[in-house]
Amino acid sequence: MSALATRRALKRLARPLRNRSWLAWAAMSLGTVGLLLGGAAWIYRLGWYTVPYWVLAAWGLALLGIAAGCYLGWRSYQGLTAPRLARNLEELGAWRRGTLTALLDRSAPGTSGALLELADRANAQDIEARGPTAIEPIARPIRALAAASAMCLLAGILAFTSAGPIQGTASALWHPRRAWEATVAPVRLRAARELVDRGDPVELHVEAVGRRHATLWLRSPGEAWKAVGVRLDSAGRTTITTPPLSSDLFARLTSGSRSSDTVSVRVRLPVFLGALSVTAKYPSYLGLESEPVPTGGDTLILPAGTRLETRGEVTAPLASAAWIHGEASETLTVAATRFEGTFTPRRSGEYRLALVTNTRAPIAGDSVSLPIRLVIDSAPSVDIPVPG
């Protein structure tokens, strides 16, 4: 047997406190969540913390806040059950020890049911009469908790709404999957060209999704790495143009704990004409020895039928070599960096040496041309003297 009337009276006495306690802890939890999410959004908005996983961290803290609120609310509820409330009232001195708790315990065998019922009704009436006043020391902290929870809820609402939950910074909180993808996304660095001529700049395409800032590391052969701060757009991308390059360039990108592969940009060295000789081989009927001809641009007066033997070398492997005259070309044989060949000019005019490297790099310096004027031999004439 147990004292049902006393138990019901204690429950009625505790019900307003339980409801107020649950509402207070619910408001405290929601306010804490608003403060955590809004505070994280403001920290990101002010640039104090720019890593993309701030959304995940904010939600993690918010869930911990909810869990803590639920646990504390459950503890508060357990403290307002009938047995605990009876014990607390006895400890506060409102009732003598054992007056309430003894009735709530299971009665010992042989206890008179009539006497137990009489004591139960008497205690229930006493609780109804003195309970609201006796419970005041227990209700006072709960009212303070409710006031603090209301302030916390108001502060959380203000913090969250001021951070822009729809289109502002806090709107990212509704997309934790994007935050995760940005967190695990690789940092990329790509050069627009991997081979440039000396003195040309190069564009570096930077990508660090979900980031606002990154560090670009640059160095030339034999030098230490130099850090350059890079500000990214809303998509985590930007393009950097380097100064004119005089030597090879190595670059890599870091953002947080992530780093890109090292990108190399090679500077193509100028190609020079190292040697060139042109030898004129005259027709055999002239009986003239072969001789080198100048290649400085002076006009060459050559007998028709003269063959020009060309030998030369450049500082880079060649793809082709030829003498160009108008739309006609006289192809030369190439072998690595050397070229040679023989051709016979058919018409007067300017013959230009065209050299093409494997990398299509231009030949530095002035172009080589041979202005040629061909002299055609007149028909042989024989004079026969006639006597008299």
C-alpha positions in Angstrom: 0.0 0.0 0.0 1.1 3.6 -0.6 -0.2 7.1 0.0 -1.8 7.9 -3.3 -3.4 11.2 -2.1 -0.1 12.5 -0.9 1.6 11.5 -4.1 -1.1 13.3 -6.2 -0.8 16.4 -4.0 2.9 16.5 -4.5 2.6 16.1 -8.2 0.0 18.9 -8.4 2.3 21.1 -6.4 5.3 20.3 -8.6 3.5 20.5 -12.0 3.8 24.3 -12.5 7.5 24.1 -11.5 8.1 21.2 -13.9 6.4 23.1 -16.8 8.3 26.3 -16.0 11.6 24.4 -15.7 11.1 22.6 -19.1 10.2 25.9 -20.8 13.2 27.6 -19.2 15.6 24.9 -20.3 14.1 24.7 -23.8 14.5 28.5 -24.1 18.0 28.3 -22.8 18.9 25.6 -25.3 17.4 27.6 -28.2 19.1 30.7 -27.1 22.4 28.9 -26.8 22.0 27.5 -30.3 21.2 31.0 -31.7 24.2 32.5 -29.9 26.6 29.7 -31.1 25.3 29.8 -34.7 25.1 33.6 -34.9 28.4 34.1 -33.2 30.1 31.7 -35.6 28.6 33.5 -38.5 29.7 36.8 -37.2 33.3 35.5 -36.6 33.4 34.3 -40.2 31.9 37.5 -41.5 34.5 39.6 -39.7 37.3 37.4 -41.1 38.5 36.2 -37.8 38.0 32.6 -38.9 37.8 31.8 -42.6 38.1 28.1 -42.9 35.1 26.4 -44.7 34.4 23.9 -41.9 33.2 26.7 -39.6 29.7 25.6 -40.5 30.3 22.1 -39.3 32.0 23.4 -36.1 29.1 25.7 -35.4 26.5 22.9 -35.8 28.6 20.6 -33.7 28.7 23.2 -30.9 24.9 23.8 -31.4 24.2 20.1 -31.0 26.3 19.9 -27.9 24.3 22.9 -26.5 21.0 21.1 -27.2 22.3 17.9 -25.6 23.5 19.8 -22.5 20.1 21.6 -22.3 18.2 18.3 -22.6 20.4 16.7 -19.9 20.0 19.6 -17.5 16.3 19.8 -18.1 16.0 16.0 -17.4 18.0 16.5 -14.2 15.6 19.4 -13.2 12.6 17.2 -13.9 14.0 14.4 -11.8 14.4 16.8 -9.0 10.7 17.7 -9.1 9.2 14.1 -8.9 7.0 13.4 -5.9 9.7 11.4 -3.9 12.4 14.0 -4.5 10.1 16.9 -3.8 9.0 15.3 -0.6 12.6 14.9 0.5 13.5 18.5 -0.4 10.6 19.8 1.5 11.7 17.9 4.5 15.2 19.1 4.2 14.0 22.6 4.0 12.2 22.1 7.4 8.7 22.5 6.0 7.8 19.0 7.3 9.5 16.8 9.8 11.8 14.2 8.3 9.9 11.1 7.4 6.5 12.8 7.5 6.1 12.7 3.7 8.8 10.3 2.5 7.6 7.5 4.8 4.1 7.7 3.3 5.5 7.4 -0.2 7.5 4.3 0.6 5.8 0.9 0.5 4.2 0.3 3.8 5.5 -2.5 6.0 3.5 -5.7 6.4 0.8 -5.4 9.1 0.3 -1.7 8.7 -3.3 -0.7 9.2 -4.8 0.4 6.0 -7.3 2.7 7.7 -4.7 4.5 9.6 -2.5 4.8 6.5 -5.4 6.3 4.5 -6.2 8.7 7.3 -2.6 9.9 7.5 -2.5 10.1 3.7 -5.5 12.4 3.5 -4.2 14.5 6.3 -0.8 15.0 4.7 -2.4 15.7 1.3 -4.6 18.4 2.8 -1.6 19.8 4.6 0.4 19.9 1.3 -2.5 21.7 -0.4 -2.6 24.3 2.4 1.1 24.9 3.1 2.7 23.6 -0.1 2.7 26.9 -2.2 4.5 28.7 0.6 6.8 25.9 1.5 7.9 25.3 -2.1 9.0 28.9 -2.6 12.7 28.2 -1.9 12.6 25.6 -4.7 10.6 27.8 -7.1 12.8 30.9 -6.7 15.8 29.4 -8.6 13.5 28.1 -11.3 12.0 31.7 -11.8 15.6 33.0 -12.0 16.4 30.3 -14.6 13.3 31.3 -16.6 14.4 34.9 -16.6 18.0 34.0 -17.6 16.6 31.7 -20.3 14.4 34.5 -21.8 17.4 36.8 -22.0 19.5 34.1 -23.5 16.8 33.4 -26.1 16.5 37.0 -27.0 20.3 37.4 -27.4 20.4 34.2 -29.5 17.6 35.5 -31.8 19.4 38.9 -32.2 22.8 37.3 -32.9 21.4 34.9 -35.4 19.1 37.2 -37.3 21.7 40.0 -37.5 24.2 37.6 -39.2 21.9 37.2 -42.2 20.2 33.8 -42.0 18.5 34.1 -45.4 21.0 35.8 -47.8 23.8 36.9 -45.5 26.7 35.0 -44.0 24.6 32.8 -41.8 22.8 31.4 -44.8 25.8 29.1 -45.2 24.6 27.3 -42.1 21.7 25.8 -44.1 24.2 24.0 -46.4 26.4 21.8 -44.2 27.0 19.5 -47.1 28.6 22.3 -49.2 30.7 23.1 -46.2 31.9 19.5 -46.0 32.6 19.4 -49.7 34.6 22.6 -49.4 36.5 21.2 -46.4 37.6 18.1 -48.3 38.0 19.9 -51.7 41.6 20.0 -52.9 43.6 23.2 -53.3 44.4 23.7 -57.0 47.0 25.8 -58.8 47.3 25.9 -62.6 49.5 27.9 -64.9 48.0 29.2 -68.1 51.2 28.3 -69.9 54.0 25.9 -69.0 56.5 27.4 -71.4 57.0 31.1 -71.9 59.6 33.3 -73.6 62.0 35.3 -71.5 60.5 38.6 -70.3 56.9 37.3 -70.6 54.5 37.1 -67.6 52.3 34.1 -66.9 48.9 33.8 -65.4 48.4 31.5 -62.4 44.8 30.2 -61.8 44.2 29.8 -58.1 41.3 27.7 -56.6 40.6 27.0 -53.0 36.8 26.3 -52.7 35.2 27.7 -49.5 38.3 29.8 -48.6 38.7 33.6 -48.5 42.5 33.7 -48.3 45.3 31.5 -49.5 49.1 31.7 -49.7 51.0 31.5 -53.0 54.5 30.3 -52.7 56.9 31.3 -55.5 60.6 30.6 -56.1 63.2 30.5 -58.9 65.9 27.9 -59.2 68.4 28.3 -56.4 66.2 30.6 -54.4 64.1 30.2 -51.2 60.3 30.1 -51.3 58.6 33.5 -51.1 55.0 33.8 -49.7 52.4 36.0 -51.4 49.0 36.5 -49.7 46.1 35.9 -52.1 42.5 37.1 -51.6 39.9 34.9 -53.2 36.5 35.7 -54.5 33.2 34.3 -53.2 33.8 31.1 -55.2 37.3 30.6 -53.8 39.0 31.5 -57.1 41.3 34.2 -58.5 43.9 34.7 -61.2 47.4 36.1 -60.4 49.7 37.5 -63.1 53.4 37.2 -62.3 56.0 39.8 -63.2 58.0 39.3 -66.4 60.0 36.1 -66.0 63.8 35.9 -66.6 64.2 32.3 -65.3 62.1 29.2 -64.5 59.4 29.6 -61.9 58.1 27.1 -59.4 54.8 27.8 -57.6 52.5 26.1 -55.1 49.4 27.1 -53.1 48.5 26.5 -49.5 45.3 27.3 -47.6 45.0 26.0 -44.0 46.4 22.5 -43.8 45.9 21.8 -47.5 48.5 22.3 -50.3 48.5 22.0 -54.0 51.0 20.3 -56.2 54.0 22.3 -57.3 53.6 23.9 -60.7 56.6 24.7 -62.9 56.8 27.3 -65.6 59.9 27.0 -67.9 61.3 30.1 -69.5 62.3 29.5 -73.0 65.8 30.8 -73.7 66.3 32.8 -76.9 67.6 30.9 -79.9 70.6 32.4 -81.7 72.2 31.7 -85.0 75.6 30.4 -84.0 77.3 30.0 -87.3 76.5 30.5 -91.0 78.5 30.1 -94.1 77.4 30.4 -97.7 79.8 29.2 -100.4 79.4 30.1 -104.1 80.3 27.3 -106.5 80.5 28.8 -110.0 79.8 27.0 -113.2 82.7 24.9 -114.3 83.0 26.5 -117.7 84.1 29.7 -115.9 87.1 28.0 -114.4 86.6 29.9 -111.1 87.3 28.6 -107.6 84.5 28.3 -105.1 84.5 31.2 -102.6 82.5 32.2 -99.5 80.0 35.1 -100.1 79.0 37.7 -97.5 75.7 37.3 -95.7 75.5 40.8 -94.2 72.9 42.0 -96.7 75.2 43.2 -99.6 73.9 42.4 -103.1 75.6 39.4 -104.6 76.2 39.5 -108.3 76.4 35.9 -109.4 76.7 34.2 -112.8 73.6 32.3 -113.7 74.0 28.6 -112.8 76.0 29.4 -109.6 75.2 26.9 -106.8 75.1 28.2 -103.2 76.2 25.8 -100.5 74.8 26.7 -97.1 76.1 25.4 -93.7 75.0 26.7 -90.3 74.1 26.0 -86.7 71.7 27.4 -84.1 71.5 27.0 -80.3 68.3 24.9 -80.3 67.1 21.8 -82.2 65.6 22.6 -85.6 62.4 21.4 -87.2 63.1 22.9 -90.6 65.4 25.3 -92.6 64.9 26.8 -96.0 65.8 29.7 -98.2 62.6 31.6 -99.1 62.2 33.6 -102.3 58.7 34.8 -102.8 56.4 31.8 -102.8 59.3 29.5 -103.7 61.5 27.8 -101.1 64.7 25.9 -101.2 64.7 23.3 -98.4 67.8 22.6 -96.4 68.6 19.4 -94.5 68.5 19.7 -90.7 70.2 17.4 -88.1 69.6 18.5 -84.5 70.9 22.0 -84.3 72.7 22.0 -87.7 71.5 22.7 -91.2 73.0 22.4 -94.6 72.1 22.2 -98.3 72.8 23.4 -101.8 70.5 25.3 -104.2 70.8 27.1 -107.4 69.1 30.5 -107.6 66.8 30.7 -110.6 65.8 34.3 -110.4 67.2 37.5 -109.1 65.8 38.8 -105.8 66.1 38.5 -102.1 66.5 35.1 -100.6 65.6 35.0 -96.9 66.8 32.2 -94.5 63.8 30.7 -92.6 64.7 28.6 -89.5 62.0 26.9 -87.4 62.9 25.3 -84.1 61.1 22.3 -82.5 59.6 24.6 -79.9 58.7 27.2 -82.5 60.8 29.7 -80.6 61.8 32.7 -82.7 65.4 33.2 -83.7 66.9 36.2 -81.9 68.8 38.8 -83.9 68.4 40.2 -87.4 67.1 37.9 -90.1 69.6 36.7 -92.7 68.9 37.5 -96.3 70.8 37.3 -99.6 70.0 39.9 -102.2 71.1 38.2 -105.4 71.4 39.6 -109.0 72.0 36.9 -111.6 74.1 37.7 -114.6 73.3 35.7 -117.7 76.3 35.0 -120.0 75.8 36.3 -123.5 76.0 33.9 -126.5 79.5 33.2 -127.6 80.6 35.1 -130.8 83.5 34.2 -133.2 85.2 36.8 -135.3 86.8 35.5 -138.6 89.2 38.0 -140.1 88.9 38.2 -143.9 92.2 39.0 -145.8 92.2 42.1 -148.0 
